Amino acid sequence: MDKIVFQPEGEVPAAFYVLEQTTIAGKTYILVTETEDGDGEALILRDTSAPEDADGVYVVVTEETELSAVAEVFSKILEDVEFIEEDF
């Protein structure tokens, strides 16, 4: 499982394991978690970087309609994953 480190400006770097990646309507999404094995909280991130950018720029998907649609795609790709929505 790939591990990536996010380095937000002015914040402590955070490491995540990438569970899956998909592209929907030309937008790339990744499903990440802080734990390598077992149950854990997951985030869906959307790549907002330009093709010429050297580094990826990701934002957490929080808009309910987009989040539900992308979560459904990931649940079909990863049959053993169950999403439980939590309040943001």
N, C-alpha and C positions, 0 to 999 in steps of 0.2 A: 504494500500500500504506500503510495507516495505521500510524503510529508512536505508541507509548504509553510513558510514563515511569512506572516504579514507584518509590515513595519509602518504602521500609521505615524504620520508626522507628530512629534511631541508625545508619543505614547510608547508604552512598553511593547516590544514585539510579541506576537502571539503565534504559536505553532498549531497547525491543524492537519489532520489526515484527510486526504481526498478519497471519498468513497466512490464517486462517480462523476462523470461530466456528460453534458448533453447540449445540443444546440436546438433552439426552438425559434422559429421565425427570424433566423439570422442572429439571434442573441445566444451567447454561450453562458451556461450555468454550471456551477459545480456544487456538489453536496459535500460538506465537510463536517468533521467532528473532532473533538479534542482527545477522544479516547481511541486507541488502536483496536481494542477488542471489547466485546460486550455492548450492553446498552449504554447509550450516552445521548446527550443533547446534540442536535445537528442544526446546521445553518445552511440555507441555500443562498449562494452568492451569484451575482450577475457580473460578468466581465464588461466593464465600461471603457476599457482602453482602446486606443486607436491602433490600427494594424502596424503603424510605424513605431509605436511605443516599445521601448526595450523591456519594460516591466509591465506586468498585468496590473490593472486597477480594478478592484472588485468592491461592490457594495452589497450589503445584506438586503435580500428581497423582503420587504415588509408589507407591500401593498397586497391586500387579501386575495383579490382575484388572480393576480400573477402568481402569488405564493401557492395557492390551491392548485392552479393548473400545472405548475412546474413540479410540485410535490406528487401529483398524480402520475406524471411521466416517470419520475424517479421511482415511485412505488412499483410501476410496471417493469422497469428495467431491473430493479433489485427486489426480487420476489420476497426475500426474507426481511424487508424493512417495513416498519409500520410507523406512520407519522401521527403524532398526537399534537394538535395545535395548542399553543400556549399564548397567553396574552403578552403583547410586547410592551 
